[in-house]
Amino acid sequence: MDGGPIKALTEIKERFQAEVIFAYLCEAHAVDTWPLSPEGRASHKSMEDRREAVAAFLGRFPEFNAVVSTTVVDDMTDTTTVANGLWPERWVVLDDGVVKWTSSLAGDQGPVGQDLVAAAEAAYEV
């Protein structure tokens, strides 16, 4: 994970006293379903697998982990992923539980960090 999103999340957290929530979803490129590398993780078979995967992810990215206020893990039927179109990776700005902005699926909105800060400024009417 490059520094763009981490820098943006840190700025948003400090400027707007925002909570950064990390929602861990299904394995996007599991070796048994959509492999990009033979070293990838297999699909999660249990919530314990999913919790271990999120712990490993946050361990690989300590700068990101330091910015995260709360981590949630989607259930094994991927309820949150499917209901909100979050797969494979999405960034969402909420204000009092209302979605104010989401990143595009194609990532065509420019660098994620700049988009996040601009979305937060709009959501918080700066």
C-alpha positions in Angstrom: 0.0 0.0 0.0 1.6 3.3 -1.1 1.6 6.4 1.1 -1.2 8.2 -0.8 -4.2 6.7 0.9 -2.4 6.6 4.3 -1.5 10.3 4.1 -5.0 11.2 3.0 -6.6 9.1 5.8 -4.3 10.7 8.4 -5.2 14.2 7.1 -9.0 13.4 7.2 -8.8 11.9 10.6 -6.9 14.9 12.0 -8.8 17.7 10.2 -12.3 16.4 10.6 -11.9 14.2 13.8 -13.2 11.4 11.5 -13.1 7.7 12.4 -11.3 5.5 9.9 -13.1 2.2 9.6 -11.4 -0.7 7.8 -13.9 -3.2 6.5 -12.1 -6.5 5.6 -14.0 -8.4 2.9 -13.6 -11.7 1.0 -10.2 -12.5 -0.4 -10.2 -10.7 -3.8 -7.6 -12.9 -5.6 -7.8 -16.2 -3.7 -5.5 -18.8 -5.3 -8.5 -21.2 -5.4 -10.9 -18.9 -7.2 -9.1 -16.0 -9.0 -5.3 -16.5 -8.6 -2.9 -13.7 -9.5 0.0 -15.4 -7.8 0.6 -18.9 -6.6 1.7 -17.4 -3.2 -1.7 -15.8 -2.6 -4.1 -16.8 0.1 -6.9 -19.3 -0.4 -10.5 -18.4 0.0 -11.6 -18.0 3.6 -13.3 -21.1 5.0 -14.3 -19.7 8.3 -14.5 -16.4 10.3 -11.3 -17.5 12.0 -9.6 -17.6 8.6 -10.9 -14.2 7.8 -9.7 -12.7 11.1 -6.3 -14.2 10.6 -6.1 -12.7 7.1 -7.0 -9.2 8.4 -4.4 -9.5 11.2 -1.8 -10.5 8.6 -2.8 -7.6 6.3 -2.6 -5.1 9.1 0.7 -6.6 10.2 2.1 -6.1 6.7 1.0 -2.4 6.6 1.7 -0.9 10.1 1.3 2.7 8.8 -2.2 1.9 7.7 -3.0 0.0 10.9 -1.9 3.1 12.9 -4.5 5.2 11.1 -7.4 2.7 11.4 -9.8 3.5 14.3 -12.0 0.4 13.9 -11.7 -2.8 12.0 -14.7 -4.8 11.0 -14.8 -8.2 9.1 -17.5 -9.1 6.7 -19.4 -12.3 7.3 -18.9 -15.6 5.4 -21.8 -14.9 3.1 -20.2 -11.5 2.2 -23.3 -9.6 3.1 -21.6 -6.2 3.3 -19.5 -6.8 0.2 -22.6 -7.7 -1.9 -25.0 -5.1 -0.4 -22.6 -2.2 -1.0 -20.6 -3.2 -4.1 -17.4 -3.1 -2.2 -15.4 -5.8 -3.9 -12.5 -5.8 -4.7 -11.6 -2.6 -3.1 -13.6 0.6 -2.4 -13.1 3.7 -0.4 -16.2 5.3 1.1 -16.8 8.6 2.9 -19.7 8.5 5.4 -21.2 11.4 7.4 -23.5 10.2 10.2 -23.9 6.9 8.5 -24.9 8.4 5.1 -22.7 7.6 2.1 -21.3 10.9 0.7 -18.8 9.4 -1.8 -17.4 6.1 -3.0 -14.4 5.5 -5.2 -15.1 4.0 -8.6 -14.7 0.3 -9.2 -12.3 1.1 -12.1 -10.2 3.4 -10.0 -10.5 6.0 -12.8 -11.0 9.0 -10.5 -7.3 9.8 -10.1 -5.1 9.1 -7.1 -7.1 7.7 -4.2 -5.6 10.0 -1.7 -6.6 13.2 -3.5 -10.1 11.8 -4.0 -10.5 10.9 -0.4 -9.5 14.4 0.9 -11.7 16.1 -1.7 -14.7 13.9 -0.8 -14.2 14.5 2.9 -14.0 18.3 2.4 -17.3 18.1 0.4 -19.0 15.8 3.0 -18.0 18.1 5.9 -18.7 21.2 3.8 -15.3 22.8 4.1 
